[in-house]
Amino acid sequence: MARLSDLSVIIVTYHGDSLLANCLESLFKVYGEAASGMEIVVVDNGNDDSTRELCGKYGCVKDLSAPGNLGFA
């Protein structure tokens, strides 16, 4: 049986801080403390919004910053 620690969630965003906030809040609401055992990676496509601050709010979220908008592929 799979454990939440075996789960990786990758979120790609570009100027989507309000959507990212809702997404992260939902993950932690549904999975509670178990969400901190998941690998949650946010790919920041050169944002100049509050994406980094949102990732910092959740200590277990990794923020990978791209130099610019590389797209979703």
DSSP file (Angstrom, degrees, kcal/mol; ACC not computed):
  #  RESIDUE AA STRUCTURE BP1 BP2  ACC     N-H-->O    O-->H-N    N-H-->O    O-->H-N    TCO  KAPPA ALPHA  PHI   PSI    X-CA   Y-CA   Z-CA
    1    1 A M              0   0    0      0, 0.0     2,-0.1     0, 0.0     0, 0.0   0.000 360.0 360.0 360.0 135.3    0.0    0.0    0.0
    2    2 A A        -     0   0    0      2,-0.0     2,-0.3     1,-0.0     5,-0.0  -0.415 360.0-148.9 -72.3 145.0    1.3    3.4   -0.9
    3    3 A R    >   -     0   0    0     -2,-0.1     3,-1.9     1,-0.1     4,-0.2  -0.770  26.5-113.8-108.5 158.5    2.1    5.9    1.8
    4    4 A L  G >  S+     0   0    0     -2,-0.3     3,-1.7     1,-0.3    35,-0.3   0.792 116.5  65.9 -62.1 -26.4    1.8    9.7    1.5
    5    5 A S  G 3  S+     0   0    0      1,-0.3    -1,-0.3    33,-0.1    -3,-0.0   0.671  96.5  57.4 -69.5 -13.8    5.6    9.9    1.9
    6    6 A D  G <  S+     0   0    0     -3,-1.9     2,-0.4    32,-0.1    -1,-0.3   0.434  91.2  95.2 -89.6  -1.4    5.7    8.1   -1.5
    7    7 A L    <   -     0   0    0     -3,-1.7    32,-2.5    -4,-0.2     2,-0.4  -0.780  53.6-168.1-100.5 131.5    3.7   10.8   -3.1
    8    8 A S  E     -a   39   0A   0     -2,-0.4     2,-0.5    30,-0.2    32,-0.2  -0.969   2.7-164.8-114.7 132.6    5.1   13.8   -5.0
    9    9 A V  E     -a   40   0A   0     30,-3.2    32,-3.1    -2,-0.4     2,-0.5  -0.977   5.3-168.5-116.1 122.5    3.0   16.8   -6.0
   10   10 A I  E     -a   41   0A   0     -2,-0.5     2,-0.5    30,-0.2    32,-0.2  -0.957   2.3-172.4-116.3 123.7    4.5   19.1   -8.6
   11   11 A I  E     -a   42   0A   0     30,-3.0    32,-3.1    -2,-0.5     2,-0.5  -0.964   7.0-160.0-119.0 120.5    2.8   22.4   -9.2
   12   12 A V  E     +a   43   0A   0     -2,-0.5     2,-0.4    30,-0.2    32,-0.2  -0.866  20.6 177.4 -99.7 130.6    3.9   24.7  -12.1
   13   13 A T  E     -a   44   0A   0     30,-2.6    32,-2.5    -2,-0.5     2,-0.3  -0.982  25.5-180.0-139.6 147.1    2.9   28.3  -11.7
   14   14 A Y  S    S-     0   0    0     -2,-0.4    32,-0.1    30,-0.2    30,-0.1  -0.880  86.4 -24.6-143.2 109.4    3.3   31.6  -13.5
   15   15 A H  S    S+     0   0    0     -2,-0.3     3,-0.1     1,-0.1    29,-0.0   0.888 102.2 121.6  53.1  43.6    1.6   34.6  -11.8
   16   16 A G     >  +     0   0    0      1,-0.1     4,-2.9     2,-0.1     5,-0.2  -0.125  16.4 135.1-124.1  37.6   -0.9   32.3  -10.1
   17   17 A D  H  > S+     0   0    0      1,-0.2     4,-2.4     2,-0.2     5,-0.1   0.847  73.8  51.1 -60.0 -35.8   -0.3   33.1   -6.5
   18   18 A S  H  > S+     0   0    0      2,-0.2     4,-1.7     1,-0.2    -1,-0.2   0.906 114.1  44.5 -68.9 -38.8   -4.0   33.2   -5.6
   19   19 A L  H  > S+     0   0    0      2,-0.2     4,-2.3     1,-0.2    -2,-0.2   0.886 112.5  52.6 -69.4 -38.1   -4.6   29.8   -7.2
   20   20 A L  H  X S+     0   0    0     -4,-2.9     4,-2.9     2,-0.2     5,-0.3   0.906 106.1  53.7 -63.1 -41.8   -1.4   28.4   -5.6
   21   21 A A  H  X S+     0   0    0     -4,-2.4     4,-2.4    -5,-0.2    -1,-0.2   0.929 111.0  45.9 -58.7 -45.9   -2.7   29.6   -2.2
   22   22 A N  H  X S+     0   0    0     -4,-1.7     4,-2.2     2,-0.2    -1,-0.2   0.897 113.0  50.8 -63.4 -40.6   -6.0   27.7   -2.7
   23   23 A C  H  X S+     0   0    0     -4,-2.3     4,-2.3     2,-0.2    -2,-0.2   0.943 113.2  43.4 -63.4 -50.1   -4.2   24.6   -4.0
   24   24 A L  H  X S+     0   0    0     -4,-2.9     4,-2.3     1,-0.2     5,-0.2   0.908 113.0  52.3 -64.7 -41.8   -1.7   24.4   -1.0
   25   25 A E  H  X S+     0   0    0     -4,-2.4     4,-2.0    -5,-0.3    -1,-0.2   0.902 110.0  50.1 -60.1 -40.4   -4.5   25.2    1.5
   26   26 A S  H  X S+     0   0    0     -4,-2.2     4,-2.7     2,-0.2     5,-0.3   0.915 108.3  52.1 -64.7 -43.9   -6.6   22.3    0.0
   27   27 A L  H  X S+     0   0    0     -4,-2.3     4,-2.5     1,-0.2     5,-0.3   0.933 114.8  41.7 -57.5 -46.8   -3.7   19.9    0.2
   28   28 A F  H  X S+     0   0    0     -4,-2.3     4,-1.3     2,-0.2    -1,-0.2   0.790 113.8  52.9 -74.9 -27.0   -3.1   20.6    3.8
   29   29 A K  H  < S+     0   0    0     -4,-2.0    -2,-0.2    -5,-0.2    -1,-0.2   0.920 116.2  38.7 -70.8 -43.7   -6.8   20.7    4.6
   30   30 A V  H  < S+     0   0    0     -4,-2.7    -2,-0.2     1,-0.2    -3,-0.2   0.921 130.1  28.4 -73.1 -44.8   -7.5   17.3    3.1
   31   31 A Y  H >< S-     0   0    0     -4,-2.5     3,-1.4    -5,-0.3     4,-0.3   0.566  87.5-170.3 -98.6  -9.7   -4.3   15.5    4.2
   32   32 A G  G ><  -     0   0    0     -4,-1.3     3,-1.6    -5,-0.3     4,-0.4  -0.230  68.8 -10.0  58.3-140.8   -3.6   17.5    7.4
   33   33 A E  G >  S+     0   0    0      1,-0.3     3,-1.3     2,-0.2     4,-0.3   0.759 128.9  71.1 -62.7 -25.3   -0.3   16.8    9.1
   34   34 A A  G X  S+     0   0    0     -3,-1.4     3,-1.7     1,-0.3     4,-0.4   0.774  83.9  70.7 -63.6 -24.6    0.3   13.9    6.7
   35   35 A A  G X  S+     0   0    0     -3,-1.6     3,-1.4     1,-0.3    -1,-0.3   0.815  85.9  65.5 -62.0 -29.4    0.8   16.4    3.9
   36   36 A S  G <  S+     0   0    0     -3,-1.3    -1,-0.3    -4,-0.4    -2,-0.2   0.670  96.0  58.4 -69.3 -13.3    4.1   17.5    5.4
   37   37 A G  G <  S+     0   0    0     -3,-1.7    -1,-0.3    -4,-0.3    -2,-0.2   0.599  91.9  87.9 -87.0 -13.0    5.3   14.0    4.6
   38   38 A M  S <  S-     0   0    0     -3,-1.4     2,-0.8    -4,-0.4   -30,-0.2  -0.403  86.0-115.4 -78.4 159.5    4.6   14.4    0.9
   39   39 A E  E     -a    8   0A   0    -32,-2.5   -30,-3.2   -35,-0.3     2,-0.6  -0.892  37.3-176.3 -93.2 113.3    7.1   15.9   -1.5
   40   40 A I  E     -ab   9  61A   0     -2,-0.8    22,-3.0    20,-0.7     2,-0.5  -0.956   0.8-176.9-115.9 117.4    5.5   19.1   -2.7
   41   41 A V  E     -ab  10  62A   0    -32,-3.1   -30,-3.0    -2,-0.6     2,-0.6  -0.956  10.9-162.9-119.0 128.1    7.4   21.0   -5.4
   42   42 A V  E     -ab  11  63A   0     20,-3.3    22,-2.9    -2,-0.5     2,-0.8  -0.952   9.6-151.9-109.7 120.2    6.4   24.4   -6.8
   43   43 A V  E     -ab  12  64A   0    -32,-3.1   -30,-2.6    -2,-0.6     2,-0.8  -0.837  11.5-155.7 -93.5 111.5    8.0   25.3  -10.1
   44   44 A D  E     -ab  13  65A   0     20,-3.0    22,-3.2    -2,-0.8     2,-2.0  -0.790   1.9-155.0 -93.9 105.5    8.1   29.1  -10.1
   45   45 A N  E     - b   0  66A   0    -32,-2.5    20,-0.1    -2,-0.8    26,-0.1  -0.377  67.1 -62.2 -83.4  60.8    8.3   30.3  -13.7
   46   46 A G  S    S+     0   0    0     -2,-2.0    -1,-0.2    20,-0.5    23,-0.2   0.842  80.8 177.7  70.3  34.1    9.9   33.7  -13.1
   47   47 A N        -     0   0    0    -34,-0.2    -1,-0.2    21,-0.1     5,-0.1  -0.311  29.3-166.7 -68.6 151.3    7.0   35.1  -11.0
   48   48 A D        +     0   0    0      3,-0.0    -1,-0.1     4,-0.0     2,-0.1  -0.068  65.8  87.7-122.4  29.5    7.2   38.5   -9.4
   49   49 A D  S    S-     0   0    0      0, 0.0     3,-0.4     0, 0.0     4,-0.2  -0.141 102.3 -71.8-107.4-155.1    4.2   37.8   -7.2
   50   50 A S  S  > S+     0   0    0      1,-0.2     4,-2.2     2,-0.1     5,-0.2   0.111  88.9 116.6 -94.0  22.8    3.9   36.3   -3.7
   51   51 A T  H  > S+     0   0    0      1,-0.2     4,-2.3     2,-0.2    -1,-0.2   0.923  76.4  48.5 -57.0 -48.2    4.7   32.7   -4.8
   52   52 A R  H  > S+     0   0    0     -3,-0.4     4,-2.2     1,-0.2    -1,-0.2   0.903 110.6  50.8 -61.6 -41.4    7.9   32.5   -2.8
   53   53 A E  H  > S+     0   0    0      1,-0.2     4,-1.4     2,-0.2    -1,-0.2   0.901 109.4  51.6 -63.7 -39.8    6.3   33.8    0.3
   54   54 A L  H  X S+     0   0    0     -4,-2.2     4,-0.9     1,-0.2     3,-0.3   0.919 109.9  48.8 -62.7 -43.2    3.5   31.2    0.0
   55   55 A C  H >< S+     0   0    0     -4,-2.3     3,-0.7     1,-0.2     6,-0.5   0.884 108.8  54.0 -63.8 -38.2    6.0   28.4   -0.4
   56   56 A G  H 3< S+     0   0    0     -4,-2.2    -1,-0.2     1,-0.2    -2,-0.2   0.777  97.2  65.6 -66.6 -26.6    7.8   29.7    2.7
   57   57 A K  H 3< S+     0   0    0     -4,-1.4     2,-0.7    -3,-0.3    -1,-0.2   0.838 102.6  50.8 -63.3 -33.4    4.6   29.6    4.7
   58   58 A Y  S X< S-     0   0    0     -4,-0.9     3,-2.1    -3,-0.7    -1,-0.2  -0.907  78.1-159.0-108.5 104.7    4.6   25.8    4.3
   59   59 A G  T 3  S+     0   0    0     -2,-0.7    -1,-0.1     1,-0.3    -2,-0.1   0.712  87.6  56.7 -58.7 -23.3    8.1   24.6    5.4
   60   60 A C  T 3  S+     0   0    0      2,-0.1   -20,-0.7    -3,-0.1     2,-0.5   0.457  84.0 100.2 -90.2   0.2    7.8   21.3    3.5
   61   61 A V  E <   -b   40   0A   0     -3,-2.1     2,-0.5    -6,-0.5   -20,-0.2  -0.758  64.2-146.4 -91.0 126.1    7.1   23.0    0.1
   62   62 A K  E     -b   41   0A   0    -22,-3.0   -20,-3.3    -2,-0.5     2,-0.6  -0.789   7.7-153.4 -92.5 130.2   10.2   23.2   -2.2
   63   63 A D  E     -b   42   0A   0     -2,-0.5     2,-0.7   -22,-0.2   -20,-0.2  -0.912   8.1-170.0-107.1 114.6   10.3   26.2   -4.4
   64   64 A L  E     -b   43   0A   0    -22,-2.9   -20,-3.0    -2,-0.6     2,-0.6  -0.917  12.7-153.9-103.6 115.3   12.2   25.8   -7.7
   65   65 A S  E     -b   44   0A   0     -2,-0.7   -20,-0.2   -22,-0.2   -22,-0.1  -0.790   3.4-157.3 -96.7 124.1   12.7   29.1   -9.4
   66   66 A A  E     -b   45   0A   0    -22,-3.2   -20,-0.5    -2,-0.6   -19,-0.1  -0.633  26.8-120.4 -89.6 154.4   13.1   29.3  -13.1
   67   67 A P  S    S-     0   0    0      0, 0.0     2,-0.3     0, 0.0    -1,-0.1   0.685  88.5 -16.6 -70.4 -15.9   14.9   32.3  -14.7
   68   68 A G  S    S-     0   0    0    -24,-0.1     2,-1.0     3,-0.0   -22,-0.2  -0.924 100.9 -47.3-166.6-173.7   11.8   33.0  -16.7
   69   69 A N        +     0   0    0     -2,-0.3     3,-0.1   -23,-0.2   -23,-0.1  -0.613  49.6 170.9 -76.2 105.0    8.5   31.5  -18.0
   70   70 A L        -     0   0    0     -2,-1.0     3,-0.3     1,-0.3    -1,-0.2   0.475  40.9-127.9 -92.1  -4.9    9.5   28.1  -19.3
   71   71 A G        -     0   0    0      1,-0.2    -1,-0.3     2,-0.1   -58,-0.1  -0.305  31.5 -68.1  85.5-172.7    6.0   27.0  -19.8
   72   72 A F              0   0    0      1,-0.2    -1,-0.2    -3,-0.1   -60,-0.0   0.593 360.0 360.0 -95.8 -12.7    4.3   23.8  -18.6
   73   73 A A              0   0    0     -3,-0.3    -1,-0.2     0, 0.0    -2,-0.1   0.459 360.0 360.0 -95.2 360.0    6.1   21.2  -20.7
